[in-house]
Amino acid sequence: MQEQKNIALVGSGLVGSLLALYLKKAGHMVTVFDRRPDVRKVEFSGRSINLAMSNRGWKALGMVGIEEEIRKLALPLNKRAMHVNNKPLYFQKYGKEGEAIFSISRGVLNRKMIDLAENAGVKFRFEEKVWDIDMPEARLYTGETEKSVWKEYNFDLIFGADGAFSRIRHKMQRQSRFNYSQHFIDVGYKELIIPANEDGSHKLDNASFHIWPRGKFMLIAMPNLDGSFTCTLFMPFEGEISFESITTEEKADKFFERFFPDIKAEISNLKRDFFKNPTSAMVTIKCFPWTFNDKIALVGDSAHAIVPFYGQGMNAGFEDISVLFEKMNQHQDNWEKIFQEYQMERKPNADAIAELSYQNFIEMSRKTADPDFLLRKKIEKRFEEQHPESWVPLYSRVTFSDRPYAEALAIGERQGKIMDEVMKTDDISKKWDQPEIEEKILKLLSVK
């Protein structure tokens, strides 16, 4: 057991509440500060993207003993359902038999995680904003406004889990040699809802992640336990087809009728949500270092916000916590060593999943309906079945494994180059399942 510490955690989101639970079960005193109201007492914001829990997330939940409790809130999705205009609905399996991602509402999960942490003895201080931090002394200063009288709190350690625009990271940025970058993509997102049928059943297949790929924009839908689907429309902010260009109900009608005719019955709901819910931006944030001496550490989006197109934002944040916990068990009371090894292990993997997430947006929106891309995937799938020891698809390495993201990125790049060469084969559409293609891949794999 570690020596008990008095620990502050800023941010009561998913990663923050999981870390609070880990720290409390390790025997520490834990106080969580959040400038927002208690999420359990407010309506959902209309700016959520359903979460896709996969192996890394389940592992982190399992290590603290709450995996089975959280599985009750999730629906397994074992395939993509592709809605391509003028073509029948078709499906793409994610992985091997029994492999699935799990759809779960962000708000529902966050409420449950806070309940679990609070029941374990974590103290939550909602609507209390942190304005400043004394890093060498691990002091927090909170108040109603930046100019009001502040309260001072003394702690042994402080963790920043306060999201992409972290107050804790902002203070750390004033250090010499602190590197920081942020990049907003030109695509925003808006939450929409497809309600349940009158009998509570789902209107679409509830074991699928639904995608309407439309080139520069796309719609996705993920099922909820109540029979509804949380949909997310990803689209450029400006341009001919953009959030900016849809200014009236008539334009919204035409947009949904033209691009999403198979859910025409839902247009009234989609149109209502389109004008009611906010349009949100997506940002990639990178920084380093993530820690300060043996006092301060960043976790989750505070350290590495990514765009959501691999469904790994939460999983990567949860993996931060499981890796941190492994270091705590290994180094006990040497927090400086814990923090140092934590950030050195996680930083390359955070950078890798940031790159993979952006690449997956291109694949999901522009390539999943392309015949050459689909053929490429068929060839990969066939070779994987013939040589499982030699070929694990990139998606499976990221989603159904807990191997490092950086390793997945490197192997994925090599596999991509091999498939580029395979697709150059004359008459590949006719030869794709012939022995010569298998031999060609094996030969390319053997080249160092």
C-alpha positions in Angstrom: 0.0 0.0 0.0 1.1 3.5 -0.7 1.3 6.2 2.0 -2.0 8.0 2.0 -2.1 11.3 0.2 -4.5 14.1 0.1 -5.2 14.4 -3.7 -7.2 16.9 -5.7 -8.6 16.1 -9.1 -9.9 18.8 -11.4 -12.7 17.6 -13.7 -15.5 15.1 -13.0 -15.8 13.7 -16.6 -15.3 10.1 -17.5 -11.5 10.0 -17.0 -11.6 12.1 -13.9 -14.2 10.0 -12.2 -12.4 6.8 -13.1 -9.1 8.2 -11.7 -10.9 9.3 -8.6 -12.2 5.7 -8.1 -8.7 4.3 -8.6 -7.1 6.7 -6.2 -9.8 6.1 -3.5 -9.5 2.4 -3.8 -5.7 2.7 -3.4 -6.4 4.3 0.0 -6.0 8.1 -0.8 -8.2 11.0 0.2 -9.7 12.4 -3.0 -11.5 15.6 -3.8 -12.9 16.4 -7.3 -13.5 19.9 -8.4 -15.6 20.8 -11.4 -16.8 24.2 -12.6 -19.9 22.7 -14.0 -23.1 21.6 -12.2 -23.5 18.0 -11.2 -24.2 16.1 -14.5 -26.6 13.9 -12.6 -28.9 16.9 -12.0 -29.0 18.5 -15.4 -30.4 17.6 -18.8 -27.9 16.4 -21.4 -26.4 19.1 -23.5 -27.2 18.0 -27.0 -23.5 18.0 -28.0 -22.6 14.4 -27.3 -21.2 11.7 -29.4 -22.0 8.2 -28.2 -19.0 6.3 -26.9 -17.5 3.1 -28.4 -16.1 1.2 -25.5 -13.5 -1.4 -26.6 -10.7 -3.5 -25.1 -8.6 -0.8 -23.5 -11.6 0.8 -21.8 -12.9 -2.5 -20.5 -9.5 -3.5 -19.2 -9.2 -0.2 -17.2 -12.7 -0.7 -15.7 -12.0 -4.3 -14.9 -8.8 -3.4 -13.0 -10.9 -1.3 -10.6 -13.7 -3.9 -10.4 -16.6 -2.0 -12.2 -16.5 -3.6 -15.6 -19.6 -5.8 -15.1 -21.6 -2.9 -13.7 -20.8 -0.7 -16.7 -21.6 -3.5 -19.2 -25.2 -3.2 -18.1 -25.3 0.2 -19.8 -23.8 -0.9 -23.1 -24.9 -2.5 -26.4 -22.5 -4.6 -28.4 -21.9 -3.6 -32.1 -20.1 -6.3 -34.1 -20.3 -4.6 -37.5 -20.7 -1.4 -39.6 -24.0 -0.9 -41.5 -23.2 1.1 -44.6 -26.0 3.3 -46.0 -24.8 4.2 -49.5 -27.3 6.0 -51.8 -28.7 3.9 -54.7 -27.2 0.7 -53.2 -28.7 -1.9 -50.8 -27.7 -1.7 -47.2 -24.6 -3.8 -46.6 -22.5 -4.7 -43.5 -18.8 -4.9 -42.7 -17.8 -7.1 -39.8 -15.4 -5.4 -37.3 -13.3 -8.3 -36.3 -13.5 -12.0 -35.6 -16.5 -13.8 -34.2 -17.3 -12.5 -30.8 -15.4 -9.2 -31.2 -17.5 -6.0 -30.9 -17.3 -2.4 -29.8 -20.0 -1.3 -27.3 -22.2 1.7 -27.7 -22.8 3.6 -24.5 -24.3 7.1 -23.8 -21.7 9.5 -22.5 -24.1 11.2 -20.1 -25.4 7.9 -18.8 -21.9 6.5 -18.2 -20.7 9.8 -16.6 -23.5 9.8 -14.1 -22.9 6.1 -13.2 -19.1 6.7 -12.8 -19.7 9.7 -10.4 -22.1 7.6 -8.4 -19.6 4.8 -8.1 -16.8 7.1 -7.1 -19.0 9.0 -4.6 -20.2 5.7 -3.1 -16.5 4.7 -2.6 -15.9 7.9 -0.6 -14.7 10.5 -3.2 -15.8 14.0 -2.4 -17.2 16.1 -5.3 -17.3 19.9 -5.3 -19.4 20.9 -8.3 -19.8 24.5 -9.5 -16.5 25.4 -8.0 -14.1 26.7 -10.6 -10.3 26.5 -10.2 -8.7 29.8 -11.2 -5.1 29.2 -10.3 -2.7 26.6 -9.0 0.6 26.9 -7.1 2.4 23.9 -8.7 5.4 23.6 -6.4 3.1 23.6 -3.3 0.2 21.7 -4.9 -2.3 24.5 -3.9 -5.6 25.2 -5.7 -7.4 28.5 -5.7 -11.2 28.5 -6.5 -13.8 31.3 -6.6 -16.9 32.5 -8.3 -15.1 34.8 -10.7 -11.5 35.6 -11.5 -11.7 38.8 -9.5 -13.6 37.5 -6.5 -12.1 36.4 -3.2 -10.6 32.9 -3.7 -10.6 29.9 -1.5 -7.2 28.2 -1.0 -6.9 24.4 -0.7 -3.7 22.5 0.1 -3.0 19.1 -1.3 -0.2 16.6 -1.8 -0.9 15.9 -5.5 -3.1 17.5 -8.1 -4.4 15.8 -11.3 -5.7 17.7 -14.3 -8.6 15.8 -15.9 -10.4 19.0 -17.0 -10.6 18.4 -20.7 -9.2 19.8 -23.9 -9.1 23.4 -22.5 -7.7 22.4 -19.2 -7.0 25.1 -16.6 -4.3 22.9 -15.0 -2.5 22.5 -18.4 -2.9 26.3 -19.0 -0.9 26.9 -15.8 1.7 24.3 -16.8 2.2 26.0 -20.1 3.9 28.9 -18.4 6.8 26.7 -17.6 10.0 27.0 -19.7 10.3 24.3 -22.4 6.6 23.3 -22.3 5.5 22.3 -25.8 1.9 22.8 -26.8 -0.1 22.7 -30.1 -3.7 22.6 -31.0 -5.3 22.0 -34.4 -9.0 22.4 -35.2 -10.2 20.5 -38.2 -12.6 22.3 -40.7 -15.4 19.8 -39.9 -17.8 20.3 -37.0 -20.5 18.0 -35.6 -24.1 18.2 -34.4 -26.0 15.7 -32.3 -29.3 14.4 -33.8 -31.7 11.7 -32.5 -33.7 8.9 -34.1 -36.3 8.0 -31.5 -37.5 4.5 -30.6 -40.5 2.9 -32.2 -43.7 3.2 -30.2 -43.1 -0.2 -28.6 -39.6 0.8 -27.5 -37.8 -1.2 -30.2 -35.0 0.2 -32.4 -35.8 1.4 -35.9 -32.5 0.3 -37.3 -30.3 -2.8 -36.6 -29.2 -2.4 -33.0 -26.0 -4.5 -33.4 -24.5 -2.2 -35.9 -22.6 1.1 -36.1 -24.5 2.9 -38.8 -22.7 5.1 -41.3 -23.9 7.2 -44.2 -20.6 8.1 -46.0 -21.1 11.1 -48.2 -17.5 12.2 -49.1 -16.7 15.4 -47.3 -19.4 14.8 -44.7 -21.2 11.8 -43.1 -23.8 10.8 -40.6 -23.3 8.1 -38.0 -25.9 6.5 -35.6 -25.3 4.4 -32.5 -28.0 2.6 -30.5 -29.1 3.3 -27.0 -30.7 1.0 -24.5 -34.0 2.9 -24.6 -34.5 2.1 -28.3 -33.3 5.4 -29.7 -30.2 6.1 -31.7 -27.8 9.0 -31.0 -26.8 10.3 -34.4 -23.9 12.6 -35.2 -23.7 14.7 -38.4 -20.1 15.5 -39.3 -19.9 18.3 -41.9 -17.7 21.3 -42.9 -18.5 24.5 -41.1 -18.4 26.5 -44.4 -18.9 25.7 -48.1 -21.5 24.6 -50.6 -22.7 21.8 -48.3 -22.0 22.9 -44.8 -23.6 23.9 -41.5 -23.3 27.5 -42.6 -25.3 26.8 -45.8 -28.4 25.2 -44.1 -30.2 28.3 -42.8 -33.9 27.4 -43.2 -36.2 24.5 -42.6 -36.7 24.2 -46.4 -33.0 23.8 -47.0 -32.8 21.3 -44.2 -35.6 19.3 -45.7 -33.9 19.2 -49.1 -30.6 18.3 -47.5 -31.9 15.3 -45.6 -34.1 14.1 -48.4 -31.2 14.3 -50.9 -28.5 12.6 -48.8 -30.4 10.4 -46.4 -33.5 9.1 -48.2 -33.6 5.8 -46.4 -34.4 7.6 -43.1 -36.9 10.0 -44.7 -39.5 9.2 -42.0 -37.1 10.7 -39.4 -36.6 14.1 -41.2 -38.9 16.0 -38.9 -36.9 14.8 -35.9 -33.5 15.3 -37.6 -34.5 18.8 -38.7 -35.7 19.8 -35.2 -32.5 18.7 -33.7 -30.5 20.4 -36.4 -31.7 23.8 -35.4 -32.0 23.1 -31.7 -28.6 21.6 -30.9 -25.3 23.4 -31.1 -22.7 22.9 -33.7 -19.5 21.8 -32.0 -15.8 22.0 -33.1 -13.2 19.2 -32.9 -9.6 19.7 -31.9 -6.4 17.8 -31.6 -4.2 18.9 -28.7 -0.7 17.8 -28.0 1.6 18.9 -25.2 4.6 17.8 -23.2 5.6 17.4 -20.4 2.4 16.0 -18.8 3.8 16.2 -15.3 5.5 18.6 -12.9 7.9 17.1 -10.4 6.1 14.8 -8.0 3.1 17.1 -7.6 1.1 17.6 -10.8 -0.1 15.3 -13.7 -2.4 15.6 -16.7 -4.6 12.7 -17.8 -7.1 12.2 -20.7 -8.0 15.1 -23.0 -6.1 17.5 -20.8 -2.9 15.9 -22.1 -4.0 14.6 -25.5 -7.4 15.6 -27.0 -8.1 13.8 -30.3 -10.8 13.9 -32.9 -13.4 11.1 -32.3 -13.2 9.1 -35.5 -11.6 6.0 -34.1 -13.8 5.8 -31.1 -10.7 5.9 -28.9 -10.8 9.1 -27.0 -12.4 7.6 -23.9 -10.5 4.4 -24.3 -7.2 6.2 -24.5 -8.0 8.3 -21.5 -9.0 5.2 -19.5 -5.8 3.5 -20.6 -3.9 6.5 -19.1 -5.4 5.6 -15.8 -4.6 1.8 -16.0 -1.0 2.6 -17.0 -0.7 5.2 -14.2 -2.0 2.6 -11.7 0.5 0.0 -12.9 3.3 2.5 -12.2 1.8 3.3 -8.8 1.9 -0.4 -7.9 5.5 -0.7 -9.2 7.0 2.3 -7.6 4.8 2.8 -4.5 5.6 6.2 -2.9 8.1 7.5 -5.5 5.6 9.8 -7.3 8.3 11.5 -9.3 9.3 8.2 -10.9 5.6 7.2 -11.3 4.8 10.4 -13.2 8.0 10.3 -15.3 7.4 6.7 -16.5 3.7 7.3 -17.0 4.3 10.2 -19.4 7.1 8.6 -21.2 5.1 5.5 -21.9 1.8 7.3 -22.8 3.1 10.3 -24.9 4.1 8.3 -28.1 0.9 6.3 -27.9 -1.2 9.5 -27.6 0.4 11.0 -30.6 -0.1 7.7 -32.5 -3.9 7.5 -31.8 -4.2 11.2 -32.7 -2.8 10.4 -36.2 -4.9 7.2 -36.5 -8.1 9.1 -35.6 -7.7 11.6 -38.3 -6.9 8.9 -40.9 -10.0 7.1 -39.9 -12.2 10.1 -40.7 -10.9 10.0 -44.2 -11.6 6.3 -44.4 -15.1 6.4 -42.9 -16.4 9.4 -44.9 -14.7 8.9 -48.3 -13.5 5.4 -48.7 -16.0 3.0 -47.2 -18.3 3.2 -50.2 -15.4 3.0 -52.8 -15.3 -0.3 -54.7 -11.5 -0.5 -54.7 -11.4 0.1 -51.0 -14.0 -2.6 -50.4 -12.0 -5.0 -52.5 -8.8 -4.1 -50.6 -10.6 -5.0 -47.4 -11.8 -8.3 -48.8 -8.2 -9.3 -49.8 -7.0 -8.3 -46.3 -9.8 -10.3 -44.6 -9.1 -13.4 -46.7 -5.3 -13.2 -46.0 -5.9 -12.7 -42.3 -8.1 -15.9 -42.2 -5.4 -17.8 -44.0 -2.4 -16.4 -42.0 -3.7 -15.1 -38.7 -0.2 -15.2 -37.2 1.1 -12.9 -40.0 -1.7 -10.3 -40.5 -3.8 -8.5 -37.9 -5.8 -5.6 -39.5 -5.0 -2.2 -38.2 -8.6 -1.7 -36.8 -8.3 -4.9 -34.8 -4.9 -3.9 -33.4 -6.3 -0.6 -32.2 -9.7 -1.7 -31.0 -9.5 -5.4 -30.0 -6.1 -5.3 -28.4 -4.2 -3.4 -25.7 -0.9 -3.4 -27.6 0.6 0.1 -27.9 -1.1 2.5 -30.3 2.4 3.5 -31.7 3.0 -0.2 -32.6 -0.4 -0.4 -34.3 0.4 2.8 -36.3 3.8 1.5 -37.4 2.5 -1.9 -38.4 -0.5 -0.4 -40.1 1.7 1.9 -42.2 3.7 -1.2 -43.4 0.6 -3.2 -44.2 -0.8 -0.2 -46.1 2.2 -0.1 -48.3 1.9 -3.8 -48.9 -1.7 -3.5 -50.0 -0.8 -0.6 -52.2 1.5 -2.9 -54.1 -1.1 -5.7 -54.2 -3.8 -3.4 -55.6 -1.5 -2.6 -58.5 -1.7 -6.2 -59.7 -3.2 -6.5 -63.2 -6.9 -7.6 -63.1 -6.8 -7.6 -59.3 -10.6 -7.6 -59.2 -10.6 -11.0 -60.9 -7.5 -12.4 -59.2 -8.1 -11.2 -55.7 -8.8 -14.7 -54.3 -6.2 -16.6 -56.2 -3.0 -18.2 -54.7 -0.8 -15.7 -56.5 -2.2 -12.8 -54.4 -1.5 -14.7 -51.2 2.0 -15.5 -52.4 2.6 -11.9 -53.3 1.6 -10.7 -49.8 3.8 -13.3 -48.1 6.7 -12.2 -50.3 6.2 -8.6 -49.5 5.9 -9.4 -45.7 9.2 -11.2 -45.9 11.0 -8.0 -47.1 12.6 -6.2 -44.2 
